[in-house]
Amino acid sequence: MIPSCIGSAAESRVSYQLSKGNIEVAKQVSNRCMFLTGITSVVGTSVLVFCFNVIYFVTSDNDLENMLMGVMPYILLCQPMISLTTTGAYLNRALAMYQRSTKIELLVTCLVTLPLAGVSTFVFGYNISGLAAALFIGYATTGLVILAIYHNADWEKAVRKNKKIAGEVESSKLNTGVDTMDTQEDANNSSFNSAEMVGVLV
């Protein structure tokens, strides 16, 4: 939860700095965001280690408790990777690489996560542990690709794209303001013409 909030906030700040052409500031924000994400994910994992018995408060079903106890090691092992993957996806969107990041997530889900989940469930007969393992392998694969893209990102190109996006927004706002002014002027002229017509008739 906390790493996701950090990544979302960093996405907004990095895209804003890039739209202003401040590449170094954007890089500093990105690096600090990745550092904070790693720290908070490790702290969250440590808390889960010491609060391992919280599962018994979630459910009273023995079978479900046993399945969740089997899943917890996967969660503790893969939580930092999941957090870094999510933050990397946020930062890639800030670098105006929306389509590439989305396509990678879709391809990994269809080619890695879903086949592994099907094999673990229908071939080997694993329970929720097999599904969790498939999900985390998919997250790890996605994370490696997304972090590689982030590491090799073209910041100059990201500046141009963010400036273009900001320019389109500003121009659309300007056009809206001009249209509003034209509408008001037309309304004033029509009311003035109506008053003249009434005066002539009188």
C-alpha positions as CSV (number, residue, x, y, z in Angstrom):
1,M,0.0,0.0,0.0
2,I,2.7,2.5,1.1
3,P,5.1,1.7,-1.8
4,S,2.2,2.1,-4.3
5,C,1.3,5.5,-2.9
6,I,5.0,6.6,-3.1
7,G,5.1,5.5,-6.7
8,S,1.9,7.3,-7.6
9,A,3.2,10.5,-6.1
10,A,6.5,10.2,-7.8
11,E,4.8,9.7,-11.2
12,S,3.1,13.0,-10.8
13,R,6.3,14.9,-9.7
14,V,8.6,13.3,-12.3
15,S,6.2,14.0,-15.2
16,Y,5.9,17.7,-13.9
17,Q,9.6,18.2,-13.7
18,L,10.1,16.6,-17.1
19,S,7.5,18.9,-18.6
20,K,9.6,21.8,-17.3
21,G,12.8,20.3,-18.7
22,N,14.4,19.6,-15.3
23,I,16.0,16.2,-16.0
24,E,18.3,16.1,-13.1
25,V,15.6,16.9,-10.6
26,A,13.4,14.3,-12.2
27,K,16.2,11.7,-11.8
28,Q,16.7,12.6,-8.2
29,V,13.0,12.2,-7.5
30,S,13.0,8.8,-9.3
31,N,16.0,7.5,-7.4
32,R,14.7,8.6,-4.0
33,C,11.3,7.0,-4.9
34,M,13.0,3.7,-5.7
35,F,15.0,3.9,-2.5
36,L,11.9,4.7,-0.3
37,T,10.0,1.9,-2.1
38,G,12.8,-0.6,-1.2
39,I,12.9,0.5,2.4
40,T,9.2,0.5,3.0
41,S,8.8,-2.9,1.3
42,V,11.5,-4.4,3.5
43,V,9.9,-2.9,6.6
44,G,6.5,-4.2,5.6
45,T,7.9,-7.7,5.1
46,S,9.6,-7.6,8.5
47,V,6.3,-6.6,10.1
48,L,4.6,-9.5,8.4
49,V,7.3,-11.9,9.7
50,F,6.5,-10.8,13.3
51,C,2.8,-10.8,12.7
52,F,2.7,-14.2,11.1
53,N,-0.2,-15.3,13.4
54,V,-2.5,-12.6,12.0
55,I,-3.8,-15.3,9.6
56,Y,-5.7,-16.9,12.6
57,F,-7.6,-13.7,13.0
58,V,-8.6,-13.5,9.3
59,T,-10.4,-16.9,9.1
60,S,-11.5,-19.7,11.4
61,D,-11.5,-22.3,8.6
62,N,-8.7,-24.8,9.2
63,D,-8.2,-25.6,5.5
64,L,-8.1,-22.0,4.5
65,E,-5.6,-21.3,7.3
66,N,-3.3,-24.0,6.1
67,M,-3.5,-22.7,2.5
68,L,-2.7,-19.1,3.7
69,M,0.2,-20.4,5.8
70,G,1.6,-22.0,2.7
71,V,1.3,-18.8,0.7
72,M,2.9,-16.5,3.3
73,P,6.5,-17.5,2.5
74,Y,5.9,-16.5,-1.2
75,I,4.5,-13.2,0.0
76,L,7.4,-12.5,2.3
77,L,9.9,-13.4,-0.4
78,C,8.4,-11.6,-3.3
79,Q,6.9,-8.5,-1.7
80,P,10.0,-6.3,-2.3
81,M,10.1,-7.3,-6.0
82,I,6.3,-6.6,-6.3
83,S,6.8,-3.1,-4.8
84,L,9.8,-2.3,-7.1
85,T,7.9,-3.6,-10.1
86,T,4.9,-1.4,-9.3
87,T,7.1,1.7,-8.7
88,G,9.0,1.0,-12.0
89,A,5.7,0.9,-13.9
90,Y,4.6,4.2,-12.3
91,L,8.0,5.8,-13.3
92,N,7.8,4.4,-16.8
93,R,4.4,6.1,-17.2
94,A,6.0,9.3,-16.0
95,L,8.6,8.9,-18.7
96,A,5.7,8.8,-21.2
97,M,6.1,5.1,-21.9
98,Y,2.5,4.1,-21.3
99,Q,2.0,1.8,-24.3
100,R,5.3,-0.1,-23.8
101,S,4.7,-0.7,-20.1
102,T,1.1,-1.8,-20.7
103,K,2.1,-4.2,-23.5
104,I,4.8,-5.8,-21.4
105,E,2.4,-6.4,-18.5
106,L,-0.2,-7.9,-20.9
107,L,2.3,-10.1,-22.6
108,V,3.9,-11.4,-19.4
109,T,0.4,-12.1,-18.0
110,C,-0.7,-14.0,-21.0
111,L,2.5,-15.8,-21.8
112,V,3.9,-16.5,-18.3
113,T,1.5,-16.0,-15.4
114,L,-1.6,-17.7,-16.9
115,P,0.1,-20.8,-18.3
116,L,2.0,-21.4,-15.1
117,A,-1.2,-21.0,-13.1
118,G,-2.9,-23.5,-15.4
119,V,-0.1,-26.0,-15.2
120,S,0.3,-25.8,-11.4
121,T,-3.5,-26.2,-10.9
122,F,-4.6,-28.7,-13.5
123,V,-1.4,-30.7,-14.1
124,F,0.3,-30.8,-10.7
125,G,-2.9,-30.3,-8.7
126,Y,-1.4,-27.6,-6.4
127,N,-3.8,-25.4,-4.4
128,I,-3.5,-21.7,-3.8
129,S,0.2,-22.1,-3.3
130,G,0.6,-23.0,-7.0
131,L,-1.4,-20.0,-8.0
132,A,0.6,-17.7,-5.8
133,A,3.9,-19.1,-7.1
134,A,2.7,-18.5,-10.7
135,L,1.6,-14.9,-9.9
136,F,4.9,-14.1,-8.2
137,I,7.0,-15.6,-11.1
138,G,5.0,-13.3,-13.4
139,Y,5.6,-10.3,-11.2
140,A,9.3,-11.1,-11.2
141,T,9.5,-11.4,-14.9
142,T,7.5,-8.2,-15.4
143,G,9.7,-6.4,-12.9
144,L,12.9,-7.4,-14.6
145,V,11.7,-6.1,-18.0
146,I,10.1,-2.9,-16.6
147,L,13.2,-2.0,-14.5
148,A,15.5,-2.7,-17.5
149,I,13.3,-0.3,-19.6
150,Y,13.5,2.3,-16.8
151,H,17.2,1.9,-16.4
152,N,17.7,2.5,-20.2
153,A,15.1,5.2,-20.6
154,D,15.7,8.2,-22.9
155,W,15.2,11.1,-20.6
156,E,15.5,13.7,-23.4
157,K,12.8,12.0,-25.4
158,A,10.7,11.9,-22.2
159,V,11.1,15.6,-21.8
160,R,9.9,16.2,-25.3
161,K,6.9,14.0,-24.8
162,N,5.9,15.5,-21.5
163,K,6.3,19.0,-22.9
164,K,4.1,18.0,-25.8
165,I,1.4,16.6,-23.4
166,A,1.6,19.8,-21.3
167,G,1.4,22.0,-24.4
168,E,-1.7,20.2,-25.7
169,V,-3.4,20.6,-22.4
170,E,-2.6,24.3,-22.2
171,S,-3.7,24.9,-25.8
172,S,-6.9,23.0,-25.2
173,K,-7.5,25.2,-22.1
174,L,-6.7,28.3,-24.2
175,N,-9.1,27.3,-27.0
176,T,-11.8,26.6,-24.4
177,G,-11.3,30.0,-22.9
178,V,-11.4,31.7,-26.4
179,D,-14.6,29.8,-27.2
180,T,-16.2,30.8,-24.0
181,M,-15.3,34.5,-24.6
182,D,-16.7,34.2,-28.2
183,T,-19.9,32.7,-26.8
184,Q,-20.3,35.5,-24.3
185,E,-19.7,38.2,-26.9
186,D,-22.3,36.6,-29.2
187,A,-24.8,36.5,-26.3
188,N,-24.1,40.2,-25.6
189,N,-24.5,41.2,-29.2
190,S,-27.7,39.2,-29.5
191,S,-29.1,40.9,-26.4
192,F,-28.0,44.3,-27.7
193,N,-29.7,43.6,-31.1
194,S,-32.9,42.5,-29.3
195,A,-32.9,45.7,-27.4
196,E,-32.6,47.7,-30.6
197,M,-35.4,45.8,-32.2
198,V,-37.7,46.5,-29.2
199,G,-36.8,50.2,-29.4
200,V,-37.6,50.4,-33.1
201,L,-41.0,48.6,-32.6
202,V,-41.9,51.0,-29.8
